[in-house]
Amino acid sequence: MAIRLNETALRNARSLVRDGKVERDERDDWSEHAPSADEENAFIEEHGWTEYRHWHLGIDDDANEETKEAYSFPYGDFRKVHRCGVISLESRAGQYDHDDVRDAAKKLLELIDGD
């Protein structure tokens, strides 16, 4: 598994934050705010894999790009960036030595908190 930073998703997240499409929720809210598997499936059905990819800061080039396995480190609910999601993914990326994803999440969090 070779997870790398999904630059396209990072640009999407930054754009959403700049446009005010951000939920400044609390650190531990992600378990309640993260999309469910059914919500993910409905989003993929309606918008396709390319749009789904834009909501994940991690991408695995070794996985089939039309499977959820290819995408990791979600940061929002398909409408808004969630501060709690960014905090969660920053922590998990650091735990698993995905330094580029961790560092991007940290900068994204600074952008969120700086507004």
N, C-alpha and C positions, 0 to 999 in steps of 0.2 A: 504494500500500500504506500503510494507516494503522494501524499497530500501536499498541495501547494496553495499559495494565496490566489484566490480568484479575483484578479484585478478588476474585471467587469463588475462583479458584485460590490466591490469596495467603492467604485465610482458611483454605482447606483445608490448605495447607502449614504454616501456623502451628499449626493444630490437631494435625496429625500430629507436629510437633516436640514440642509440649507433652505429647502422649501417649507420647513416647519412640519413635516410629516414624521414626527418623532413623539414617542410616548416616554416621558421622563418618569418612569416608574421606579420602584424600589428594587434593590439588589436581589431579593429572594422571590420576586414575582414571576420569574420566567417559567417556573413549573406550571403556573396557571395561565400564562399568556402565550406560551408556545403553541403553534398550530398542532392540532391532533393529526393522526395519520389520515383520518377521513377528510379533514380540511386540506391536507396536503394533496391527497388524491383528487379532490374536487378542483383544486387550483390547477393541477397538472392537466386534468381533463379539459378545463376551460381555456387555459392560457398556454399550455405546452411546456416542454422541458426547458426551452431557452429561458422563458420567464422564471421558471422554478429555480434555475441555476443562478439567476440574479439575486436571489435571497440567501445565498450561502457563501461565506467567506472562504471556505475550504473546497477544493476540487481535487479529485483523484483521477489523474490521467490514465491510470491502469484499469479503471472500472468502465463499464458500459455507460456512455453519457445519457442514456435513456433509462437509467435506474437510479433510485434514491441513494444507492451505495456510493455513487460518484460524488455526492455533495454532502458537505458537513459544515458545521459551525453556522447555523442559521442565526440571523440577527433581527428578525421581525416577523410580523404576522400576515405578510403579503399586502398590507396597507400602509403600515408605519414601521419605522425602526423602533425597537424597544431597548431602552437603556439597560434593562435587566438582562436582555438577551446578549447584548454586547459584553456586559460584565461576565456573564456565564461563559461565553465562548472564549473570552480572553483568558480566563482561568483554566479552562479545559485545554486550550491550545498550549498554554505554558506547561501544563502537566505532561503533555505528550510531545514536548519539544518541537512544536510547530511554531518556531520563533517568528517567522514572517507573518503568520496569521495573528499571533499574539500581539506583535508590535503594531500591526494595522488596526487591530481592535482597540488598543490603547489610544492611538491617535484619533480613532473614531469617537471614542468615549470623551476625549478632550474637546472635540468639536461639539458634541452633544452638550457637555457641561459648560462650554464657553458661550453658548447662545443666551 
